[in-house]
Amino acid sequence: MNVELDDIRTKETDDRGRLYLGTEYANKRITVAVVDVEDEQPSEDELAAAYQDAAESARNIAREWDHTSDEAWESLGPAPRVEGYDADKNDE
């Protein structure tokens, strides 16, 4: 007897490793082979690579922000003089 792919009700097993087939297979012995097992969690290598990518992206964004921020401040020109304000003094 062949089991048709369309007869498999779910493409994943339950917690006990059971697949559910259509009712036409009731009371019949069916043998299923495990072809592949996938981890639902990423491996340590995948996590390390993702962390490295994220860290590099963060560094690139920080560099771009510094450059853009500098350009923005420079485009404003010199700060206007405000009477009584001294930029070199600490505001306490």
PDB file of N, CA, C and O in Angstrom:
ATOM      1  N   MET A   1       0.853  -1.165   0.000  1.00  0.00           N
ATOM      2  CA  MET A   1       0.000   0.000   0.000  1.00  0.00           C
ATOM      3  C   MET A   1       0.899   1.227   0.000  1.00  0.00           C
ATOM      4  O   MET A   1       1.880   1.282   0.741  1.00  0.00           O
ATOM      5  N   ASN A   2       0.570   2.200  -0.820  1.00  0.00           N
ATOM      6  CA  ASN A   2       1.281   3.478  -0.864  1.00  0.00           C
ATOM      7  C   ASN A   2       0.443   4.542  -0.188  1.00  0.00           C
ATOM      8  O   ASN A   2      -0.778   4.576  -0.337  1.00  0.00           O
ATOM      9  N   VAL A   3       1.101   5.400   0.546  1.00  0.00           N
ATOM     10  CA  VAL A   3       0.424   6.527   1.178  1.00  0.00           C
ATOM     11  C   VAL A   3       0.650   7.732   0.272  1.00  0.00           C
ATOM     12  O   VAL A   3       1.788   8.092  -0.027  1.00  0.00           O
ATOM     13  N   GLU A   4      -0.426   8.339  -0.153  1.00  0.00           N
ATOM     14  CA  GLU A   4      -0.338   9.523  -1.002  1.00  0.00           C
ATOM     15  C   GLU A   4      -0.010  10.740  -0.142  1.00  0.00           C
ATOM     16  O   GLU A   4      -0.499  10.862   0.981  1.00  0.00           O
ATOM     17  N   LEU A   5       0.806  11.625  -0.663  1.00  0.00           N
ATOM     18  CA  LEU A   5       1.209  12.813   0.076  1.00  0.00           C
ATOM     19  C   LEU A   5       0.004  13.640   0.502  1.00  0.00           C
ATOM     20  O   LEU A   5       0.002  14.217   1.589  1.00  0.00           O
ATOM     21  N   ASP A   6      -1.019  13.702  -0.345  1.00  0.00           N
ATOM     22  CA  ASP A   6      -2.219  14.477  -0.015  1.00  0.00           C
ATOM     23  C   ASP A   6      -2.983  13.884   1.161  1.00  0.00           C
ATOM     24  O   ASP A   6      -3.781  14.582   1.787  1.00  0.00           O
ATOM     25  N   ASP A   7      -2.752  12.592   1.481  1.00  0.00           N
ATOM     26  CA  ASP A   7      -3.456  11.947   2.579  1.00  0.00           C
ATOM     27  C   ASP A   7      -2.867  12.288   3.942  1.00  0.00           C
ATOM     28  O   ASP A   7      -3.494  12.034   4.970  1.00  0.00           O
ATOM     29  N   ILE A   8      -1.676  12.855   3.956  1.00  0.00           N
ATOM     30  CA  ILE A   8      -1.066  13.219   5.233  1.00  0.00           C
ATOM     31  C   ILE A   8      -1.739  14.496   5.716  1.00  0.00           C
ATOM     32  O   ILE A   8      -1.647  15.541   5.072  1.00  0.00           O
ATOM     33  N   ARG A   9      -2.408  14.403   6.845  1.00  0.00           N
ATOM     34  CA  ARG A   9      -3.186  15.534   7.363  1.00  0.00           C
ATOM     35  C   ARG A   9      -2.299  16.682   7.828  1.00  0.00           C
ATOM     36  O   ARG A   9      -2.618  17.848   7.594  1.00  0.00           O
ATOM     37  N   THR A  10      -1.218  16.370   8.468  1.00  0.00           N
ATOM     38  CA  THR A  10      -0.291  17.404   8.929  1.00  0.00           C
ATOM     39  C   THR A  10       1.084  17.068   8.401  1.00  0.00           C
ATOM     40  O   THR A  10       1.423  15.896   8.240  1.00  0.00           O
ATOM     41  N   LYS A  11       1.866  18.072   8.135  1.00  0.00           N
ATOM     42  CA  LYS A  11       3.221  17.857   7.614  1.00  0.00           C
ATOM     43  C   LYS A  11       4.242  17.760   8.743  1.00  0.00           C
ATOM     44  O   LYS A  11       5.436  17.588   8.496  1.00  0.00           O
ATOM     45  N   GLU A  12       3.769  17.870   9.978  1.00  0.00           N
ATOM     46  CA  GLU A  12       4.648  17.766  11.140  1.00  0.00           C
ATOM     47  C   GLU A  12       4.081  16.724  12.088  1.00  0.00           C
ATOM     48  O   GLU A  12       2.890  16.415  12.052  1.00  0.00           O
ATOM     49  N   THR A  13       4.937  16.193  12.925  1.00  0.00           N
ATOM     50  CA  THR A  13       4.486  15.209  13.899  1.00  0.00           C
ATOM     51  C   THR A  13       4.061  15.903  15.180  1.00  0.00           C
ATOM     52  O   THR A  13       4.400  17.060  15.428  1.00  0.00           O
ATOM     53  N   ASP A  14       3.309  15.165  15.988  1.00  0.00           N
ATOM     54  CA  ASP A  14       2.965  15.703  17.305  1.00  0.00           C
ATOM     55  C   ASP A  14       4.144  15.461  18.246  1.00  0.00           C
ATOM     56  O   ASP A  14       5.213  15.048  17.796  1.00  0.00           O
ATOM     57  N   ASP A  15       3.966  15.709  19.540  1.00  0.00           N
ATOM     58  CA  ASP A  15       5.060  15.565  20.507  1.00  0.00           C
ATOM     59  C   ASP A  15       5.586  14.137  20.594  1.00  0.00           C
ATOM     60  O   ASP A  15       6.726  13.918  21.003  1.00  0.00           O
ATOM     61  N   ARG A  16       4.771  13.178  20.216  1.00  0.00           N
ATOM     62  CA  ARG A  16       5.194  11.778  20.275  1.00  0.00           C
ATOM     63  C   ARG A  16       5.696  11.264  18.930  1.00  0.00           C
ATOM     64  O   ARG A  16       6.003  10.079  18.801  1.00  0.00           O
ATOM     65  N   GLY A  17       5.784  12.135  17.929  1.00  0.00           N
ATOM     66  CA  GLY A  17       6.304  11.725  16.627  1.00  0.00           C
ATOM     67  C   GLY A  17       5.261  11.097  15.724  1.00  0.00           C
ATOM     68  O   GLY A  17       5.621  10.408  14.769  1.00  0.00           O
ATOM     69  N   ARG A  18       3.982  11.309  15.993  1.00  0.00           N
ATOM     70  CA  ARG A  18       2.927  10.697  15.181  1.00  0.00           C
ATOM     71  C   ARG A  18       2.482  11.626  14.055  1.00  0.00           C
ATOM     72  O   ARG A  18       2.342  12.835  14.240  1.00  0.00           O
ATOM     73  N   LEU A  19       2.261  11.025  12.877  1.00  0.00           N
ATOM     74  CA  LEU A  19       1.655  11.706  11.738  1.00  0.00           C
ATOM     75  C   LEU A  19       0.207  11.259  11.648  1.00  0.00           C
ATOM     76  O   LEU A  19      -0.111  10.131  12.022  1.00  0.00           O
ATOM     77  N   TYR A  20      -0.656  12.101  11.172  1.00  0.00           N
ATOM     78  CA  TYR A  20      -2.051  11.721  11.023  1.00  0.00           C
ATOM     79  C   TYR A  20      -2.387  11.564   9.561  1.00  0.00           C
ATOM     80  O   TYR A  20      -2.160  12.464   8.753  1.00  0.00           O
ATOM     81  N   LEU A  21      -2.940  10.390   9.225  1.00  0.00           N
ATOM     82  CA  LEU A  21      -3.322  10.069   7.859  1.00  0.00           C
ATOM     83  C   LEU A  21      -4.837  10.099   7.753  1.00  0.00           C
ATOM     84  O   LEU A  21      -5.543  10.191   8.757  1.00  0.00           O
ATOM     85  N   GLY A  22      -5.328  10.019   6.514  1.00  0.00           N
ATOM     86  CA  GLY A  22      -6.764   9.986   6.303  1.00  0.00           C
ATOM     87  C   GLY A  22      -7.392   8.733   6.898  1.00  0.00           C
ATOM     88  O   GLY A  22      -6.690   7.782   7.241  1.00  0.00           O
ATOM     89  N   THR A  23      -8.714   8.734   7.019  1.00  0.00           N
ATOM     90  CA  THR A  23      -9.430   7.620   7.665  1.00  0.00           C
ATOM     91  C   THR A  23      -9.340   6.328   6.872  1.00  0.00           C
ATOM     92  O   THR A  23      -9.549   5.255   7.439  1.00  0.00           O
ATOM     93  N   GLU A  24      -9.036   6.393   5.575  1.00  0.00           N
ATOM     94  CA  GLU A  24      -8.929   5.155   4.783  1.00  0.00           C
ATOM     95  C   GLU A  24      -7.754   4.286   5.209  1.00  0.00           C
ATOM     96  O   GLU A  24      -7.640   3.146   4.757  1.00  0.00           O
ATOM     97  N   TYR A  25      -6.882   4.798   6.066  1.00  0.00           N
ATOM     98  CA  TYR A  25      -5.743   4.017   6.548  1.00  0.00           C
ATOM     99  C   TYR A  25      -5.992   3.454   7.948  1.00  0.00           C
ATOM    100  O   TYR A  25      -5.089   2.864   8.541  1.00  0.00           O
ATOM    101  N   ALA A  26      -7.186   3.625   8.475  1.00  0.00           N
ATOM    102  CA  ALA A  26      -7.509   3.106   9.814  1.00  0.00           C
ATOM    103  C   ALA A  26      -7.378   1.594   9.819  1.00  0.00           C
ATOM    104  O   ALA A  26      -7.729   0.922   8.850  1.00  0.00           O
ATOM    105  N   ASN A  27      -6.872   1.074  10.919  1.00  0.00           N
ATOM    106  CA  ASN A  27      -6.694  -0.374  11.117  1.00  0.00           C
ATOM    107  C   ASN A  27      -5.753  -1.006  10.103  1.00  0.00           C
ATOM    108  O   ASN A  27      -5.861  -2.203   9.838  1.00  0.00           O
ATOM    109  N   LYS A  28      -4.859  -0.259   9.543  1.00  0.00           N
ATOM    110  CA  LYS A  28      -3.860  -0.806   8.618  1.00  0.00           C
ATOM    111  C   LYS A  28      -2.485  -0.448   9.161  1.00  0.00           C
ATOM    112  O   LYS A  28      -2.301   0.592   9.793  1.00  0.00           O
ATOM    113  N   ARG A  29      -1.546  -1.308   8.910  1.00  0.00           N
ATOM    114  CA  ARG A  29      -0.175  -1.056   9.371  1.00  0.00           C
ATOM    115  C   ARG A  29       0.528  -0.186   8.335  1.00  0.00           C
ATOM    116  O   ARG A  29       0.614  -0.545   7.161  1.00  0.00           O
ATOM    117  N   ILE A  30       1.027   0.952   8.783  1.00  0.00           N
ATOM    118  CA  ILE A  30       1.733   1.888   7.920  1.00  0.00           C
ATOM    119  C   ILE A  30       3.140   2.069   8.481  1.00  0.00           C
ATOM    120  O   ILE A  30       3.304   2.303   9.678  1.00  0.00           O
ATOM    121  N   THR A  31       4.138   1.963   7.638  1.00  0.00           N
ATOM    122  CA  THR A  31       5.520   2.195   8.051  1.00  0.00           C
ATOM    123  C   THR A  31       5.969   3.525   7.464  1.00  0.00           C
ATOM    124  O   THR A  31       5.825   3.774   6.267  1.00  0.00           O
ATOM    125  N   VAL A  32       6.508   4.361   8.316  1.00  0.00           N
ATOM    126  CA  VAL A  32       6.972   5.683   7.889  1.00  0.00           C
ATOM    127  C   VAL A  32       8.459   5.779   8.167  1.00  0.00           C
ATOM    128  O   VAL A  32       8.918   5.412   9.249  1.00  0.00           O
ATOM    129  N   ALA A  33       9.213   6.270   7.194  1.00  0.00           N
ATOM    130  CA  ALA A  33      10.655   6.454   7.375  1.00  0.00           C
ATOM    131  C   ALA A  33      10.935   7.918   7.683  1.00  0.00           C
ATOM    132  O   ALA A  33      10.337   8.810   7.082  1.00  0.00           O
ATOM    133  N   VAL A  34      11.833   8.159   8.608  1.00  0.00           N
ATOM    134  CA  VAL A  34      12.260   9.527   8.914  1.00  0.00           C
ATOM    135  C   VAL A  34      13.380   9.867   7.947  1.00  0.00           C
ATOM    136  O   VAL A  34      14.424   9.215   7.930  1.00  0.00           O
ATOM    137  N   VAL A  35      13.149  10.892   7.147  1.00  0.00           N
ATOM    138  CA  VAL A  35      14.114  11.281   6.132  1.00  0.00           C
ATOM    139  C   VAL A  35      15.014  12.397   6.632  1.00  0.00           C
ATOM    140  O   VAL A  35      16.198  12.447   6.299  1.00  0.00           O
ATOM    141  N   ASP A  36      14.454  13.284   7.425  1.00  0.00           N
ATOM    142  CA  ASP A  36      15.220  14.436   7.876  1.00  0.00           C
ATOM    143  C   ASP A  36      14.669  14.907   9.210  1.00  0.00           C
ATOM    144  O   ASP A  36      13.461  14.860   9.441  1.00  0.00           O
ATOM    145  N   VAL A  37      15.549  15.360  10.084  1.00  0.00           N
ATOM    146  CA  VAL A  37      15.150  15.936  11.362  1.00  0.00           C
ATOM    147  C   VAL A  37      15.770  17.321  11.427  1.00  0.00           C
ATOM    148  O   VAL A  37      16.978  17.482  11.254  1.00  0.00           O
ATOM    149  N   GLU A  38      14.936  18.314  11.676  1.00  0.00           N
ATOM    150  CA  GLU A  38      15.422  19.686  11.764  1.00  0.00           C
ATOM    151  C   GLU A  38      15.304  20.177  13.192  1.00  0.00           C
ATOM    152  O   GLU A  38      14.321  19.907  13.882  1.00  0.00           O
ATOM    153  N   ASP A  39      16.319  20.900  13.619  1.00  0.00           N
ATOM    154  CA  ASP A  39      16.248  21.581  14.906  1.00  0.00           C
ATOM    155  C   ASP A  39      15.391  22.821  14.748  1.00  0.00           C
ATOM    156  O   ASP A  39      15.485  23.520  13.739  1.00  0.00           O
ATOM    157  N   GLU A  40      14.566  23.094  15.725  1.00  0.00           N
ATOM    158  CA  GLU A  40      13.781  24.319  15.678  1.00  0.00           C
ATOM    159  C   GLU A  40      14.586  25.500  16.186  1.00  0.00           C
ATOM    160  O   GLU A  40      14.202  26.651  15.980  1.00  0.00           O
ATOM    161  N   GLN A  41      15.692  25.228  16.844  1.00  0.00           N
ATOM    162  CA  GLN A  41      16.557  26.275  17.368  1.00  0.00           C
ATOM    163  C   GLN A  41      17.764  26.430  16.446  1.00  0.00           C
ATOM    164  O   GLN A  41      18.270  25.433  15.931  1.00  0.00           O
ATOM    165  N   PRO A  42      18.234  27.654  16.228  1.00  0.00           N
ATOM    166  CA  PRO A  42      19.442  27.835  15.416  1.00  0.00           C
ATOM    167  C   PRO A  42      20.662  27.272  16.146  1.00  0.00           C
ATOM    168  O   PRO A  42      20.702  27.233  17.376  1.00  0.00           O
ATOM    169  N   SER A  43      21.646  26.840  15.374  1.00  0.00           N
ATOM    170  CA  SER A  43      22.868  26.304  15.970  1.00  0.00           C
ATOM    171  C   SER A  43      23.700  27.444  16.544  1.00  0.00           C
ATOM    172  O   SER A  43      23.443  28.616  16.271  1.00  0.00           O
ATOM    173  N   GLU A  44      24.695  27.084  17.339  1.00  0.00           N
ATOM    174  CA  GLU A  44      25.576  28.102  17.923  1.00  0.00           C
ATOM    175  C   GLU A  44      26.322  28.865  16.833  1.00  0.00           C
ATOM    176  O   GLU A  44      26.547  30.069  16.957  1.00  0.00           O
ATOM    177  N   ASP A  45      26.708  28.162  15.757  1.00  0.00           N
ATOM    178  CA  ASP A  45      27.402  28.831  14.649  1.00  0.00           C
ATOM    179  C   ASP A  45      26.486  29.842  13.969  1.00  0.00           C
ATOM    180  O   ASP A  45      26.918  30.943  13.629  1.00  0.00           O
ATOM    181  N   GLU A  46      25.217  29.470  13.768  1.00  0.00           N
ATOM    182  CA  GLU A  46      24.262  30.400  13.154  1.00  0.00           C
ATOM    183  C   GLU A  46      24.041  31.617  14.042  1.00  0.00           C
ATOM    184  O   GLU A  46      23.977  32.746  13.556  1.00  0.00           O
ATOM    185  N   LEU A  47      23.925  31.382  15.352  1.00  0.00           N
ATOM    186  CA  LEU A  47      23.748  32.496  16.285  1.00  0.00           C
ATOM    187  C   LEU A  47      24.965  33.413  16.294  1.00  0.00           C
ATOM    188  O   LEU A  47      24.821  34.636  16.305  1.00  0.00           O
ATOM    189  N   ALA A  48      26.157  32.832  16.288  1.00  0.00           N
ATOM    190  CA  ALA A  48      27.385  33.626  16.284  1.00  0.00           C
ATOM    191  C   ALA A  48      27.480  34.459  15.007  1.00  0.00           C
ATOM    192  O   ALA A  48      27.854  35.631  15.059  1.00  0.00           O
ATOM    193  N   ALA A  49      27.145  33.863  13.863  1.00  0.00           N
ATOM    194  CA  ALA A  49      27.191  34.586  12.592  1.00  0.00           C
ATOM    195  C   ALA A  49      26.168  35.721  12.581  1.00  0.00           C
ATOM    196  O   ALA A  49      26.459  36.819  12.107  1.00  0.00           O
ATOM    197  N   ALA A  50      24.974  35.456  13.104  1.00  0.00           N
ATOM    198  CA  ALA A  50      23.942  36.496  13.161  1.00  0.00           C
ATOM    199  C   ALA A  50      24.377  37.631  14.079  1.00  0.00           C
ATOM    200  O   ALA A  50      24.162  38.802  13.764  1.00  0.00           O
ATOM    201  N   TYR A  51      24.991  37.293  15.215  1.00  0.00           N
ATOM    202  CA  TYR A  51      25.480  38.311  16.147  1.00  0.00           C
ATOM    203  C   TYR A  51      26.558  39.164  15.490  1.00  0.00           C
ATOM    204  O   TYR A  51      26.566  40.387  15.628  1.00  0.00           O
ATOM    205  N   GLN A  52      27.470  38.503  14.769  1.00  0.00           N
ATOM    206  CA  GLN A  52      28.541  39.231  14.087  1.00  0.00           C
ATOM    207  C   GLN A  52      27.975  40.172  13.030  1.00  0.00           C
ATOM    208  O   GLN A  52      28.413  41.317  12.912  1.00  0.00           O
ATOM    209  N   ASP A  53      26.998  39.687  12.258  1.00  0.00           N
ATOM    210  CA  ASP A  53      26.362  40.529  11.244  1.00  0.00           C
ATOM    211  C   ASP A  53      25.677  41.730  11.884  1.00  0.00           C
ATOM    212  O   ASP A  53      25.786  42.853  11.390  1.00  0.00           O
ATOM    213  N   ALA A  54      24.976  41.490  12.978  1.00  0.00           N
ATOM    214  CA  ALA A  54      24.268  42.575  13.663  1.00  0.00           C
ATOM    215  C   ALA A  54      25.258  43.601  14.220  1.00  0.00           C
ATOM    216  O   ALA A  54      25.021  44.805  14.132  1.00  0.00           O
ATOM    217  N   ALA A  55      26.357  43.128  14.788  1.00  0.00           N
ATOM    218  CA  ALA A  55      27.363  44.036  15.347  1.00  0.00           C
ATOM    219  C   ALA A  55      27.997  44.879  14.241  1.00  0.00           C
ATOM    220  O   ALA A  55      28.206  46.079  14.416  1.00  0.00           O
ATOM    221  N   GLU A  56      28.301  44.254  13.109  1.00  0.00           N
ATOM    222  CA  GLU A  56      28.886  44.994  11.989  1.00  0.00           C
ATOM    223  C   GLU A  56      27.888  46.008  11.440  1.00  0.00           C
ATOM    224  O   GLU A  56      28.263  47.134  11.115  1.00  0.00           O
ATOM    225  N   SER A  57      26.637  45.621  11.336  1.00  0.00           N
ATOM    226  CA  SER A  57      25.599  46.554  10.872  1.00  0.00           C
ATOM    227  C   SER A  57      25.477  47.737  11.824  1.00  0.00           C
ATOM    228  O   SER A  57      25.335  48.878  11.385  1.00  0.00           O
ATOM    229  N   ALA A  58      25.533  47.470  13.116  1.00  0.00           N
ATOM    230  CA  ALA A  58      25.449  48.549  14.109  1.00  0.00           C
ATOM    231  C   ALA A  58      26.632  49.497  13.975  1.00  0.00           C
ATOM    232  O   ALA A  58      26.463  50.712  14.069  1.00  0.00           O
ATOM    233  N   ARG A  59      27.824  48.959  13.757  1.00  0.00           N
ATOM    234  CA  ARG A  59      29.005  49.814  13.571  1.00  0.00           C
ATOM    235  C   ARG A  59      28.849  50.680  12.320  1.00  0.00           C
ATOM    236  O   ARG A  59      29.171  51.867  12.338  1.00  0.00           O
ATOM    237  N   ASN A  60      28.350  50.077  11.229  1.00  0.00           N
ATOM    238  CA  ASN A  60      28.149  50.834   9.985  1.00  0.00           C
ATOM    239  C   ASN A  60      27.125  51.948  10.177  1.00  0.00           C
ATOM    240  O   ASN A  60      27.321  53.068   9.705  1.00  0.00           O
ATOM    241  N   ILE A  61      26.046  51.640  10.864  1.00  0.00           N
ATOM    242  CA  ILE A  61      25.015  52.651  11.118  1.00  0.00           C
ATOM    243  C   ILE A  61      25.574  53.778  11.973  1.00  0.00           C
ATOM    244  O   ILE A  61      25.289  54.948  11.717  1.00  0.00           O
ATOM    245  N   ALA A  62      26.363  53.441  12.984  1.00  0.00           N
ATOM    246  CA  ALA A  62      26.959  54.461  13.858  1.00  0.00           C
ATOM    247  C   ALA A  62      27.905  55.361  13.058  1.00  0.00           C
ATOM    248  O   ALA A  62      27.906  56.578  13.241  1.00  0.00           O
ATOM    249  N   ARG A  63      28.711  54.764  12.171  1.00  0.00           N
ATOM    250  CA  ARG A  63      29.614  55.559  11.331  1.00  0.00           C
ATOM    251  C   ARG A  63      28.825  56.494  10.416  1.00  0.00           C
ATOM    252  O   ARG A  63      29.150  57.675  10.288  1.00  0.00           O
ATOM    253  N   GLU A  64      27.784  55.948   9.781  1.00  0.00           N
ATOM    254  CA  GLU A  64      26.955  56.767   8.887  1.00  0.00           C
ATOM    255  C   GLU A  64      26.283  57.900   9.663  1.00  0.00           C
ATOM    256  O   GLU A  64      26.188  59.026   9.173  1.00  0.00           O
ATOM    257  N   TRP A  65      25.818  57.595  10.875  1.00  0.00           N
ATOM    258  CA  TRP A  65      25.152  58.621  11.685  1.00  0.00           C
ATOM    259  C   TRP A  65      26.141  59.727  12.052  1.00  0.00           C
ATOM    260  O   TRP A  65      25.813  60.911  11.969  1.00  0.00           O
ATOM    261  N   ASP A  66      27.342  59.341  12.455  1.00  0.00           N
ATOM    262  CA  ASP A  66      28.355  60.346  12.792  1.00  0.00           C
ATOM    263  C   ASP A  66      28.603  61.267  11.608  1.00  0.00           C
ATOM    264  O   ASP A  66      28.643  62.488  11.760  1.00  0.00           O
ATOM    265  N   HIS A  67      28.768  60.682  10.429  1.00  0.00           N
ATOM    266  CA  HIS A  67      29.038  61.459   9.218  1.00  0.00           C
ATOM    267  C   HIS A  67      27.854  62.371   8.893  1.00  0.00           C
ATOM    268  O   HIS A  67      28.040  63.557   8.621  1.00  0.00           O
ATOM    269  N   THR A  68      26.650  61.824   8.921  1.00  0.00           N
ATOM    270  CA  THR A  68      25.449  62.607   8.611  1.00  0.00           C
ATOM    271  C   THR A  68      25.231  63.699   9.645  1.00  0.00           C
ATOM    272  O   THR A  68      24.870  64.825   9.301  1.00  0.00           O
ATOM    273  N   SER A  69      25.448  63.368  10.906  1.00  0.00           N
ATOM    274  CA  SER A  69      25.277  64.343  11.975  1.00  0.00           C
ATOM    275  C   SER A  69      26.260  65.498  11.807  1.00  0.00           C
ATOM    276  O   SER A  69      25.885  66.662  11.939  1.00  0.00           O
ATOM    277  N   ASP A  70      27.526  65.170  11.514  1.00  0.00           N
ATOM    278  CA  ASP A  70      28.535  66.211  11.294  1.00  0.00           C
ATOM    279  C   ASP A  70      28.138  67.114  10.133  1.00  0.00           C
ATOM    280  O   ASP A  70      28.242  68.337  10.229  1.00  0.00           O
ATOM    281  N   GLU A  71      27.681  66.508   9.027  1.00  0.00           N
ATOM    282  CA  GLU A  71      27.262  67.304   7.869  1.00  0.00           C
ATOM    283  C   GLU A  71      26.100  68.223   8.231  1.00  0.00           C
ATOM    284  O   GLU A  71      26.065  69.385   7.827  1.00  0.00           O
ATOM    285  N   ALA A  72      25.144  67.687   9.001  1.00  0.00           N
ATOM    286  CA  ALA A  72      23.976  68.479   9.375  1.00  0.00           C
ATOM    287  C   ALA A  72      24.382  69.676  10.227  1.00  0.00           C
ATOM    288  O   ALA A  72      23.921  70.795   9.999  1.00  0.00           O
ATOM    289  N   TRP A  73      25.251  69.435  11.215  1.00  0.00           N
ATOM    290  CA  TRP A  73      25.681  70.546  12.073  1.00  0.00           C
ATOM    291  C   TRP A  73      26.485  71.576  11.279  1.00  0.00           C
ATOM    292  O   TRP A  73      26.322  72.782  11.470  1.00  0.00           O
ATOM    293  N   GLU A  74      27.351  71.095  10.390  1.00  0.00           N
ATOM    294  CA  GLU A  74      28.165  72.021   9.589  1.00  0.00           C
ATOM    295  C   GLU A  74      27.300  72.854   8.653  1.00  0.00           C
ATOM    296  O   GLU A  74      27.628  74.005   8.365  1.00  0.00           O
ATOM    297  N   SER A  75      26.199  72.281   8.175  1.00  0.00           N
ATOM    298  CA  SER A  75      25.337  73.014   7.244  1.00  0.00           C
ATOM    299  C   SER A  75      24.586  74.155   7.937  1.00  0.00           C
ATOM    300  O   SER A  75      24.082  75.057   7.267  1.00  0.00           O
ATOM    301  N   LEU A  76      24.509  74.124   9.251  1.00  0.00           N
ATOM    302  CA  LEU A  76      23.810  75.182   9.988  1.00  0.00           C
ATOM    303  C   LEU A  76      24.634  76.456  10.108  1.00  0.00           C
ATOM    304  O   LEU A  76      24.090  77.519  10.407  1.00  0.00           O
ATOM    305  N   GLY A  77      25.910  76.361   9.882  1.00  0.00           N
ATOM    306  CA  GLY A  77      26.776  77.533   9.986  1.00  0.00           C
ATOM    307  C   GLY A  77      27.091  77.834  11.436  1.00  0.00           C
ATOM    308  O   GLY A  77      26.752  77.060  12.331  1.00  0.00           O
ATOM    309  N   PRO A  78      27.742  78.965  11.662  1.00  0.00           N
ATOM    310  CA  PRO A  78      28.111  79.308  13.045  1.00  0.00           C
ATOM    311  C   PRO A  78      26.861  79.608  13.885  1.00  0.00           C
ATOM    312  O   PRO A  78      25.855  80.109  13.382  1.00  0.00           O
ATOM    313  N   ALA A  79      26.959  79.290  15.157  1.00  0.00           N
ATOM    314  CA  ALA A  79      25.847  79.532  16.078  1.00  0.00           C
ATOM    315  C   ALA A  79      25.713  81.030  16.316  1.00  0.00           C
ATOM    316  O   ALA A  79      26.715  81.737  16.431  1.00  0.00           O
ATOM    317  N   PRO A  80      24.488  81.509  16.389  1.00  0.00           N
ATOM    318  CA  PRO A  80      24.300  82.942  16.644  1.00  0.00           C
ATOM    319  C   PRO A  80      24.718  83.283  18.073  1.00  0.00           C
ATOM    320  O   PRO A  80      24.652  82.446  18.973  1.00  0.00           O
ATOM    321  N   ARG A  81      25.149  84.530  18.261  1.00  0.00           N
ATOM    322  CA  ARG A  81      25.534  84.976  19.601  1.00  0.00           C
ATOM    323  C   ARG A  81      24.264  85.285  20.384  1.00  0.00           C
ATOM    324  O   ARG A  81      23.362  85.974  19.907  1.00  0.00           O
ATOM    325  N   VAL A  82      24.226  84.755  21.590  1.00  0.00           N
ATOM    326  CA  VAL A  82      23.100  85.022  22.485  1.00  0.00           C
ATOM    327  C   VAL A  82      23.662  85.753  23.687  1.00  0.00           C
ATOM    328  O   VAL A  82      24.590  85.275  24.341  1.00  0.00           O
ATOM    329  N   GLU A  83      23.092  86.919  23.974  1.00  0.00           N
ATOM    330  CA  GLU A  83      23.594  87.746  25.059  1.00  0.00           C
ATOM    331  C   GLU A  83      23.512  86.987  26.386  1.00  0.00           C
ATOM    332  O   GLU A  83      22.463  86.445  26.736  1.00  0.00           O
ATOM    333  N   GLY A  84      24.620  86.953  27.115  1.00  0.00           N
ATOM    334  CA  GLY A  84      24.670  86.316  28.424  1.00  0.00           C
ATOM    335  C   GLY A  84      24.977  84.820  28.369  1.00  0.00           C
ATOM    336  O   GLY A  84      25.131  84.193  29.418  1.00  0.00           O
ATOM    337  N   TYR A  85      25.069  84.233  27.178  1.00  0.00           N
ATOM    338  CA  TYR A  85      25.355  82.796  27.078  1.00  0.00           C
ATOM    339  C   TYR A  85      26.812  82.598  26.737  1.00  0.00           C
ATOM    340  O   TYR A  85      27.326  83.189  25.788  1.00  0.00           O
ATOM    341  N   ASP A  86      27.486  81.748  27.528  1.00  0.00           N
ATOM    342  CA  ASP A  86      28.886  81.412  27.276  1.00  0.00           C
ATOM    343  C   ASP A  86      28.966  79.905  27.076  1.00  0.00           C
ATOM    344  O   ASP A  86      28.782  79.146  28.027  1.00  0.00           O
ATOM    345  N   ALA A  87      29.235  79.465  25.862  1.00  0.00           N
ATOM    346  CA  ALA A  87      29.267  78.032  25.546  1.00  0.00           C
ATOM    347  C   ALA A  87      30.391  77.301  26.268  1.00  0.00           C
ATOM    348  O   ALA A  87      30.330  76.083  26.438  1.00  0.00           O
ATOM    349  N   ASP A  88      31.419  78.038  26.697  1.00  0.00           N
ATOM    350  CA  ASP A  88      32.544  77.400  27.383  1.00  0.00           C
ATOM    351  C   ASP A  88      32.292  77.180  28.855  1.00  0.00           C
ATOM    352  O   ASP A  88      33.034  76.439  29.499  1.00  0.00           O
ATOM    353  N   LYS A  89      31.266  77.802  29.408  1.00  0.00           N
ATOM    354  CA  LYS A  89      30.914  77.633  30.828  1.00  0.00           C
ATOM    355  C   LYS A  89      29.979  76.437  30.976  1.00  0.00           C
ATOM    356  O   LYS A  89      29.196  76.129  30.078  1.00  0.00           O
ATOM    357  N   ASN A  90      30.072  75.783  32.102  1.00  0.00           N
ATOM    358  CA  ASN A  90      29.129  74.697  32.397  1.00  0.00           C
ATOM    359  C   ASN A  90      27.823  75.280  32.917  1.00  0.00           C
ATOM    360  O   ASN A  90      27.826  76.161  33.777  1.00  0.00           O
ATOM    361  N   ASP A  91      26.710  74.784  32.394  1.00  0.00           N
ATOM    362  CA  ASP A  91      25.397  75.200  32.906  1.00  0.00           C
ATOM    363  C   ASP A  91      25.062  74.331  34.113  1.00  0.00           C
ATOM    364  O   ASP A  91      24.906  73.117  33.983  1.00  0.00           O
ATOM    365  N   GLU A  92      24.956  74.925  35.239  1.00  0.00           N
ATOM    366  CA  GLU A  92      24.658  74.160  36.459  1.00  0.00           C
ATOM    367  C   GLU A  92      23.333  74.536  37.010  1.00  0.00           C
ATOM    368  O   GLU A  92      22.915  73.996  38.035  1.00  0.00           O
TER     369      GLU A  92
END
